[in-house]
């Protein structure tokens, strides 16, 4: 079976959106299966640097570990929501006529942006206990967060513009 042309034109974005959803939903499954183990790993990462990074401040280490777990949950939620949104917008793009490269590029931007942004939150959570700060963890991953969020926003704006253009342009039949 061959995909309809509109879907073929945005297929890379659709695959990326589905991968983003799988990442987000998969994290949820991992949380259900191994939450204690994941939290234990975050705890161990902080304890390994308790003296060198936290100067023995157990309260600061525990606070950073707890916030790191929140970042894991943000990764799950952002990937699930952004993947689902990217899929919906890619499907909308598939039905809009013309501007093939722009539609394809927009779908790819949505998929890459959503996947990258979800991954950013997971990596920030993983890094935070060892760095001693969630702020430092986020700062160290700006190279991932900024382009990912930017691509997703750009893709969304493009979908809006393409849809408005198609919806309010009179077709000649």
HELIX and SHEET records of a PDB file:
HELIX    1   1 UNK A    5  UNK A    9  1                                   5    
HELIX    2   2 UNK A   11  UNK A   47  1                                  37    
HELIX    3   3 UNK A   58  UNK A   94  1                                  37    
HELIX    4   4 UNK A  100  UNK A  131  1                                  32    
HELIX    5   5 UNK A  134  UNK A  140  1                                   7    
HELIX    6   6 UNK A  142  UNK A  168  1                                  27    
END                                                                             
